[in-house]
Amino acid sequence: MSRSPQSRIISLATSAVLATGVGMIPLHRLPYAVRAVYVVLPAAAGAGVVLAALRRVPARPAEEGSAPAAPRRTRRRQVTRAALPLVVGGLIAGAGAASLVIDRGIENSLRRRGVPAPRVAMGLASGALSLVMDVLSDRGEGPEPAPEGAEPTSAPSAR
């Protein structure tokens, strides 16, 4: 179902305003405990999701009449299944920690260049970027496919 132009505008404006507001939060100046939660909570959630997904996938059952898997291969699979959530969690935590460093670097860079309110500039830039990405994603979505057997509403133009 296509959205009305009014609801699209409201959705785009809300998204841009929220991105602008969140972009103005000085992440690197938050208390240490809040920064730790900012890094650790998404990492734990990502690792938990991977762990839950791995627990749902059963180990390969041995085929009837075939020899059981070698203990070395089984041990390697177990190590891989245990390490994957840790790797994913570590990557997410690293991205969160890097975002704090990047946030500080961008703000300091804007201050050195004499921008009077660097957090406002950063917020407006994130809001504008969010708006552009939303508009481009809306344009990327083509019209809904017609049901099978339906006649096309317009014929392609001949050039």
QUIKA-V769619 format. One record per helix or strand of 2 or more residues. SS is the DSSP state (alpha for helix, beta for strand). FROM is the first residue (numbers start at 1). TO is the last residue. If there is no record, write none. Layout:
{{SS:FROM:TO} {SS:FROM:TO}}
//
This chain:
{{alpha:5:23} {alpha:27:29} {alpha:32:56} {alpha:71:112} {alpha:118:140}}
//
